[in-house]
Amino acid sequence: MSAELNIFDGRIVMRGALTARELGPLWERAVRASAAAAGARLILDLSAVQRLDSSGAALLLEMERRHGGEVDIAGADDAARSLLAQLRAVARPPEPSPVSPRGKTAGLPGFIKNWRTRIAFFGETLLSFIALPANLRLLRRSDFAAIADRAGMRALFLVLALGYLIGMILAFQSAVPMRQFGADLYVADLVTIALCRELGPLLVAVILAGRTGSAYAAELGTMRVNDEISALVTMGINPTVMLVLPRIAAAMLVMPALTVAMDASGLAGMASVLAAFGYPLSAITSHIAILTAPGDFLQGLAKGVVFAAAVALIGCRAGLTASGGPRAVGQAATAAVVGGIVATVVLDGLFAIILYRLHL
């Protein structure tokens, strides 16, 4: 029997089968009728309903919501009432944003909520990494190779060009004051230490945040908006293991290579400037080898790996927490870039304090 709807003053009588197959023509009319009765008590009479499935129960709850007032459901059997109770239990009403007395969104609760989300995501990622041996089947080598290629090889030219220019700029700017003391050759040591310990990993991390972090956020944000993440969860697949861990591992893997490329190109730029000043290449290389230690280079590599992990983690977090339609993808990419750069600078400051206290 098809579904029917009769409207009386303060009462809506439903008849027939309220099932997914029969509700199509009836849905809009029922919702409009319940909305039109807003402001008065409404009775939904189900005494003539023969069948009720989850779609019919969802219609009744939507009618209650659109009415917005007191709604009584009459004539429902125990099975219908149980189904309605179950749907009400899982239905989540939209949470109102905290509003200040002036009508603006309160900043502190949102700030605390964002930090709770970040900490929770970090903890979930850590637990997924610990449980990785039991979920190795979720990792795909082809995807990992493609992610590493996009994060590393396709950024190599940009890293080399930027490194060469930074080396030249540092050499030119350092040569001016050093020449006053007749110590032009010590520009090589200055630029080498600055690149290997600080600027090399820091600049590569900024490039990684701009390219890779934003790409991670855009990819995962699009999957989130299109409900692909929800589909993975429904199938029992942990999206953190399948999507987040390979991206973090790929960023950490390519970061040392990019840092070495940045250092080498920067030293090449510095050497070209000193060669223009009349210093032979042999004198430059021997001076660098004597006055710089391997620890300077290794510190930069260690920093770079930590920076890459932070950038990738922030990018994935921004993508997986995106919500609100296509605009959320752009917002997630912006948040990934800004968050990655800020986290890199903060971590670099912490490294500076720790290394100073350790006299390294």
N, C-alpha and C positions, 0 to 999 in steps of 0.2 A: 504494500500500500504506500502511495506517495505521501510526502509530508504536506500538511496544510496548516494554514495560519488564519485564525479569526481574531479580530481586534474588537474589544468592547471598551467601555469606559473604565479605565483602571485595571483591565484584565486582558491578557493575551492567552488565547487557548491554542495549544499545539496539538496536532493530530497526526496519526500515521507513524511512519518510520523516520526518526531523526538520525539519519545515517549519512555518511560522506557521499553516497551516490545520489541521495534525494535532496540534499540541502542547497545545491547550487542556486536554483531560482528563488529560494526562500530567504537566503542569508541577508541580503541588503534590506529587504522589506522588514524583516524581524528587527534588525539593528535600528533602522529608522523609527520603527514603532516604539521601541523601548526608549530611544532618545527623545521622542516627542512627548513621552509621558513623564519627563524629568520634572521634579518638583512635587510630585505626588506619589503616594504609595502604589506600587505595581505588583500585580499577582500574575505569575506565570503558571498556567494550569496545564499539567502534564498527565491528567487522568486519562486522556484518550490517546496517549502515545504508546505505540506497540513495541517499538525498538528504539534504543538509544545507545549510540557508540561514542567514542571519544570526540568525533567531529561535532556531534549533536551537543555533547556536554560543553565543548569549547564555544559553541554558539550561545548557549545559555549564559556562560560566564561573560562573554562579550556583551550580551544584552544587559547583564547586571552592571558591567563597567560603564557602558554608554548611558544607562539611566542615571547612575550616580547617586541614587537615593535608596530608600527602603524597598527591597524586593523580596517577595515571598514566593517560594516554589511549592505549589500545591499539587497533590495527586501523584507524586513521584513514588515509585516503589523503592525497596531497600537497595536494589542493585544500582538504580539511577542515582540515589543519594550517595552511595559509596563512591561511584565514579566521579561525581561532582566534588566530593571531599578530597579525593586523590588529586584532581586537577588543581583545586584551590591550594593544596599543600605545596605543589611544585611551581605554581605561578608566582613570579616575583614582580611586585609592582615597581615601577621606576622610582629610583631613589632621588628625592629632590636635592638639588645642589645647595650647600650651606650658603645662606645669603646674609650679609651684614646689615645693620640697621639702615645704611644708606642705599641698599639695593645692590651692592656689588658682592661678588662671590668672595667668601672668606678665604684668605690665602693660606693661613696656618693649617687648617684641617686637610686641604688639598696637598699641601707640601708634605705633611706627615704621611698621607695616604700614598703619595708617589714614592717616598722612601721605603715604606712597607712593601710596596710592589717590587722595588728594585732588590731589596734584601731577600724577599721570598723567591724571586727569580734566580738570584745567585745561589740560594740554598738548593733550589730544585735542580739547577744545573750541576752543582757539586754532587748531589745524590745520584743523578743520572750517570755522571762519570764513574762513581763508585760501582754502580750496577752495570757498567758497560760490558764486562765479560759475559754476562748472561743475555745481552741483547746485541751481540755482534752481527746477528742476521739482519738487523735493521740498517747497517751501514753498507753503502754501495760505493765501490771503488770508482766507478765512472763519474758519479756525482762529485766525489772528493777531488778527483783529478781536474774536473771542469772548474770547481770552485777555486782550487789552488792556482789554476791557470789565469783565471780572471783577476785574482788578487795579486798575483806575482808577476808573471810574464808580461801581462798587458800594462802593468804600471812601471816596467823597467825603464822604458825610454824617458818617461817623465822624471823618474828618480835620477837618472844619469844627467839629464839636462839641468835639473834644479841643483844637483850636487856640484856640477862644474861651475855654474854661475855663483853659487854660494861660496865656493872656494876662491874664485877670483875676487869677489866682493870683500871677503874677509882679508885676503892678502893685500889688496889695495888699501883698505881702511887701516890695517895694522901697520903697514909700511910707513905711513906718514909719521906717527909718533916714534916708531922704533928707529927711524932714520936720524932723529935728533940725537940719539945716543950711539950712533954707528953700529946698530945691532939689527941691520936689515935681515941678516940670515936667520935670526931667531924668529922671524915671521913663520918659518916653516914649522917650528915646534909649537908656536901658538895656535896656528890653524889646525895642525894635526891633533893636538889635545882637545881643542874645541869641537872638532868634527867627531872624533872617535868617542869621546866621553859624553857629549851633550847634544850637539846639533844634529849629528847623523841620525841616531835613533829618534830624536824628537821630530825632525822634519819628515822622516819616513812615516812616523805615527800619524802626523797631521795629514799626509797624503793618503794613508790607509783609512783614516776617518772620513775624508772627503770622498774617496772612491768606494772602498770596500764596505765601510760601515753603513753608508747611505744605501748601497746596493743590497746589503743584507736586510736592512729595514724595509726597503721597497719590496723586495721579493717576499719576505715573510708577511709584511703588511697586506700585500695583495692576496696572499693565500688566506690570511685571517679574514679579510673583508668578504672574500668569496666562499667562506665557510669550508675551505679545504682543511684547515687545522681541525675544525670540529669533526670533519669526516674521518680524519686519522684517529682522533680520540675515540670515536664511535667504533672503529674497527679494532680497537685495543692496541693501537700503535702509539708509543710515547713520542710526541713531536720533538721533545728536547733531545732525545737520543738520535733521532733520524735527521733533524734539521739543524739543531744548534751546535751540537758537539763537532760535526764535520767542519762547520764554518769556523769555529774557534780554532780547531786543530790546523786548518789550512792557513789561517792568518798567522798563527805562531810558527808554522813551518816556513813560510816565505819571508817572514820578517828578517831573520838573520841574513839571508841572501840579499834582500833589498838594502839592508844597513851596510853591508860590505860594498855594494855597488855605490851607495851614496858616499861612503868614505873614500873609495877609490877615485870617483869622479871629482870629488871636492879636492883631493890632493893633486889631481891632475890640473885642475884650475889654478890652484895655488902655485904649482910648479911652473905653469906657463907664465904667470906674472913674475915670479922670481927670475925665470930665464930671460924675460924681457928686461929685467934690471941688470943682467949681466952675470948672474950666478950660474955655473954649470950644473947639470942635472946630478952629476956624481957628488958634488958638494951638498946638494939639497938632501939627497937620499941618505948619505952618511950622517948628516947632522940629525935627521929624523931618527935614524937607527940608534944613535948614541944617547939622545936626550929623551926619548919616549920609551915607555915600557909596554910589554904585551898586556899588562893589566888594564891599561887605558882602553885598549881595543875590546877586551873581554867584558869590561863593565858596560860598554855601549851595547854589545850583543845581548847581555843579560837584561838590560833595561828595555831593549827593543822587544824581546819576547813578552815581557810583562805588559808593555804598552799595547802590543798586538792583541793579547788576550782581553784586555780591558775594552779596546775599541770593538772587537768582534762581539763580546758579551753585551755591550751597550746597544750595538746595532741590532742584534737578535732580539733583545728585550724590547726595544722600541717597535720592532715589527710585530712581535707576537702579542703585544698589548694594544695594538691599533684597533680602533673601533669607531664607527660612525660614518661609514661610506667611503667613497673614493678620496675625499679630502683627507681622510685619516692617513692615507699612504704618504702623501706629501708631508704631513705633520710628523709622521714617524721618521722619514728620512732626515728632516731638519733636526729633530731631537737627537737622532743618532750622530749627526755631524757635530753638533754643539756639545753633546754629552761626551763624545769621544775625545774631542780636543781638550775640554775642561779636565776630564779624568787623566789625560796624558800629562798635562801641566802639573796637576796636583800630585800625581805619582812621581814625576820628575823632582818636584820639591821634596817629597819624602825620601827619595833616593839620595838627594844632596845632603839632607840632614843625617841620614844613616851612615853614608860613606864618610862624612866629616867626623862623626863620632867614632867611627872605626879607624880613622886615620888612613883611609885608602884613597 
